[in-house]
Amino acid sequence: MNKGVKQGYIYVFLSAILWGMLPVFTRLLYAAGSTPLEVSSVRAYLGAGMALLAMLFSGDIRKCRLKDVPFYMLYGTFAIAGAFLFYALSMRLLSTAMAAVLLYTGPAFVNIFNRILYKIPITPVKWTALVLTVAGCALVVRIYDLASLKVNAVGILIGLLSGICYSITTVMSRKAKEKYCGRMNGWLILILGTLPFWVISPPWRIPAPTPQQWVLFVGIAGCCSMIPYTVYLTALDGELDGGVASIVATAEPIAATLFGTIFFGDQLEKLQIAGIVVVIIGVIIPILSELSEQGGIGGSFAEKNSGGSTQKRRKSRYERENKEICGRTKLKNF
């Protein structure tokens, strides 16, 4: 496994940990009187503001091209607005556990869409990892607690839509990295992904937050939107398999559960611990498979003496252009 792929996995894990902080902020915001729609809206607006500031201060905004705006409007509408809104709505119609499980069907949709759109095979290893991670996530969020389980057909449909939108972040990144680098892709979808919120929940209709709510809103926008989306899409810049990356990102509910234990004193049940173990196994399997295919952690002797694998030597056109757009080459404004 080359250095870039290893770094990519580290970035995905970091993103999963940061996304795992989302329940901490939402629980505190709900306790402070905010509604799920308000939380989703303010998170989107502040995340977009942070992304815009980052583009301004980095100078990357000068490298944007107007012809790419429609693509990123579509990308952001699904990946940001769709994921935020459908998940918030599913939590109103279903139990929190059921809404979370349906959201974490995202990796399955990533692999299905990758197969349909890009002809990337869904290997037995991926299928095994998908089954394990979805089953593990179900245990982690206590899907077995039938007393709190709330199910209805519309809610399930909305929950599946949240999983589909969640998957779009990874699926469309394959096309996005032909245009810009990961950080710019993350910032652009955060900015343009707020457009539906201006119709559904415009800023002037949101009650003025208290100082405590402001702190929490800034935290959720930075820690659960701005940073993880930037880091995750940066991870997908290179040779990392999007299907595997989405599976690795299912470490998020583990992080969320552990944060709940740390910040709120939540007690871990035996089945939750079992679920954590199952998710970890599901995450590790595709990584170990890739290591095995590449001749182990250090790479094969032949690969080392040949100066790197064919995959390392082969640099595609979009990877070269991607690096140029990320600051190594000056581009004309728009």
N, C-alpha and C positions, 0 to 999 in steps of 0.2 A: 504494500500500500504506500503510495507516494506521499510526500509531505503535504501537498495541497489537499488531498482527500482526508488525511488525518486532521488537518486544521479545519476542514469543512465539518467533520463530525463534532469537533470541539465547539464550533460555532452553533451547530444545531442544538447540542446539549445546553449551551448557555441560553439560547433562545427559549428552549423548553422550560428551563428553570425560571426565567423572567415571566413567561406566560403563566407559569404556575403560581405567580404572585397575584394573579387576577382575582381569585376568590377572597384573598385577604382584603384588598381594596373594596371589592363590591360588598362584602359583609359589613365593613365599617361604614360605607356610604349608605347602604340600605338602613342600617341602624340610625344614621344621621338624618333620615327622612327622604333620601333620593329614591326615585323609581328606576327600574331597569332601563326604560327608554331614555331617561335623563342621563343616566350613567353612560350608556352607549353613545349618546349624542355628544356630551361634553368630552368624553374620551376621544371621539373622532375629531372634534374641532381643535382641541388642544394638541393632539398628535399631529394634525395637519399644520398647525402654527409652528410647532417645533421643527417639523420637516422643512417648512418654508424658510425658517431662520437658518437651518443648517445649509440649505442650498444657497442662500444669500451669502453667508459668511465663507463658505467653501469656494464660492465662485462657480459652482456647478450649474447654477440656473442659466448661465450664459451659454451652456452647452446643449440646452434643451432645444428641440426642434418642434415647431408648431404641427408638422405633419404627424407627429407621434401622439398628440393630445388625445385623439379619439380612441386609440388603443389603450392608453392608460386610464381614460374615463371608464371604459368597459372593464378593464382589469380591476381598478379600484372599486367600482360599483359592486362587483361580485366578491372580491377578496376582503374588502373592508366593510362597506355598508351592508352587503348581504350577510356576511358572517356575523357582524355585530347585531344587526336587527333580528335576524331569524333566531339566533341563540337567545336573545332577550325575550322574544315572543314565545319560544318553546318553553322557557322557564316559567312563563305565566300559564301555559296550557298543560304542562307536564310536571312531574316531580323533578327536582334538581338532578337526581341521579339519572333519570331517563334522558333528560335533555343533554347531560354530559356524555352519556354513552353514544347517543345519536351524533353529537358533534365529533366524537372520536372515530366515527366511521370514515372520516376524511381520508386517512391513508389508503383505505380500500378504493375510494373514488379516484385518488391520485393514480393508483396503478391501473385502474380500469381505463381512465381517460388517456393515460400514457400509452396504453396498448392500442386504443382506438385511433388516437391522433398521431402518435409518433412511432407506432409499431414496435414499442418496447415490450419484450415478452414478460409475462408474469410467471416467474420461475417457481418451482415447488418451494424453494427457500423463502421467497416472498410470501407465498400463500401461508406457509407455516407461521411466519413471523406475524402476518396480519391476524390470523386466528388467535394466536397467543396474546398479542397486544390488545385486541378488542375484548377478549375474554378477561384479561387481566384488568383492563380499565373498568369493566363492568363490576368486578369485585372491589376495586379500589373505591369506586363511588357508591358502593353499597346497594347495588341493584337488587340484591337478595332480600332487602328489607321491604317485604310486601306491604307492611302497614303504611309506609310512606309513599308507596308506588302509585303514581297517578298517570293513567294512560287514556288517550283518546285518538281517534284516527287523524283528525286535523293536526293535533299536536305532534304526532309521529311524522306526518308529512313535513311540517315546518322544521322539525328537528333534523330530518334527513336533508332538507334544503340547507340548513346551517352547516352540515357536514360537507355537502357539495361545494358550498361557497368557501369553506375552510380549505378544501382541496385545491381551489383555483389559484391560491397563492403560489403553490408549487407547480401546478400544471402550466400556467401561463408564463412562469418565470423562464421556461425554456425558450420562448419567443422573445421575452423581454430582454434577456441577456444578449440578444443579437443587436439590441439598440443601445443600451447603456449598461454600466456596471451595477453590481448588486445594491450598493448604497443608494444610487440614484433611483433604481427601480423601487426600492422600499419607500423612499421619500415621495416619489411621484404618485404611487398608489395611495399613500396616506393623505396627500393633498387633494387629489381628484376623487378619492373615495368618499369624501364628505359631501359631495354634491347632492345625493339623495336625502341627506339629513336636512338640508336647507328647505326641502319641501315637506318632509315628514315631521321634523322637530326643529324649526328655525331657532336660532339663539335667543331672539327676543321673547320667545314663549317659554323659555326655561327659567324657573324661579332663580333669583339671585342666590348663589351659594353662600354659606356662612364661611368664616375664615377656616374652620376645621375642614369643611367640604372642599374648599379651594386647595388645601394642602393635599388632600386625598386625590382630588381630580388631577392635579399636576403629577402626582406619583403614579397614578394608573396610566396616564398618557405617556409618561416617559418610560416607566419600567415595563409596561405591558403593551405598548404600541410602538413608539419611536425607536427604542433600542432593539427590541427583539425582531421586528420586521426588517430593520436595516441589517442586523447581524445574520438573520436567517437567509435573506436573499443574497447576501455576500457569500455565504456558504455554498449557495447553488451556482455561483459564478463559474466554478471550475468543472471538474470531471465527476463531481458527486452525483450519484444516481438519485433523482428526485423521489422515486418510489421508496427507496431505502431511507432517504432523509426524512420523509414524512412518517415512516415507521419509528425512526429514532426519536422524532419529536413527541411521540406518545409518552415519553418520560414526563411530560407536563403534569398529568394527574398525580403522579408520584410526588412531584415537587409540591403541588397544591395540597395534597394530604399532609405532607410533612410540615408545610408552613402552617396548616391548621392546627397541628399538634403543638408547634412552637408558640404561635401567637394567641391561640384561643384555648389551648389545653384540651383539644379534641383527643379522645381516646381511640387508639388504633385497635380494631378488632382482628381476630385471628384470620378471618377470611380476607380482610383488607391487606394484611401482611402477605398472605398467600398471593393476592392479586399483584402486589408490588413485585414479588419474586417472578411471577409469570410474565409481567411486562418487561422486566429486566432481561429475562431469557429471550423473549421475543425481539428485543432490541439488539441483543448481542449476536443472535444467530446470523443475520445478514452481514454483519460486520466481520464475523469470523469466516463466513463463506467467502467474502471478498479477499480476506487475508490469505485464505487457502488457495484461491484461484491465482493469486499473485506470488505464490511461493513463500508465504509466511510473512511475519512482521518485517523482517529485514530485507525481504525480496530474495529471489533466487540468485545463485552464484552467476548464472549466465546473464541475468538481467543486469547485475551490478557491473559485469565486465563488458557488457555491450553498451554501457553508457546510458542505461534506462530502457524501459519497455517501449514498445511501439506506440502505446497509448500516450506515454510521456513525450515521445518525439513528435507526435502528430499534433500540431496546433491548428485548429480550424480557423476559418476566416472570421467568424463572429467572435471568437475569443481574442484575436488580435485587435479587431476593431473595438471590442469592449474595453480593452486596456487603454487604447488610445483615447476613447471618449472619457475615461476616468481620470484624465489629467496629464497623460504623457504626451499628448499632441494637442496643439491649440486648434479649436474649431471656431468657425464663424458663428456669431450670434444668430440664432434662429435661421 
